[in-house]
Amino acid sequence: MTNRIGNKNVAHQRSKAEKQRIKQDNVAREAVKRAAAVAKYRNAIKGRPETAPAA
């Protein structure tokens, strides 16, 4: 639930530009997370359990 101002959500008071900036930030944040996940499982074989990295 978003924060409230009186009986309205804070999100209702945001400008179009602010909403667009927040959306772009979220997309960028997800892209970073996805890139990390792709790098982590880059050489993994589908359906095979992950092996412990050799130290």
Secondary structure, DSSP 8 states (H G I E B T S, - for coil): ---EETTEEGGGG--HHHHHHHHHHHHHHHHHHHHHHHHHTTT--TTS-------
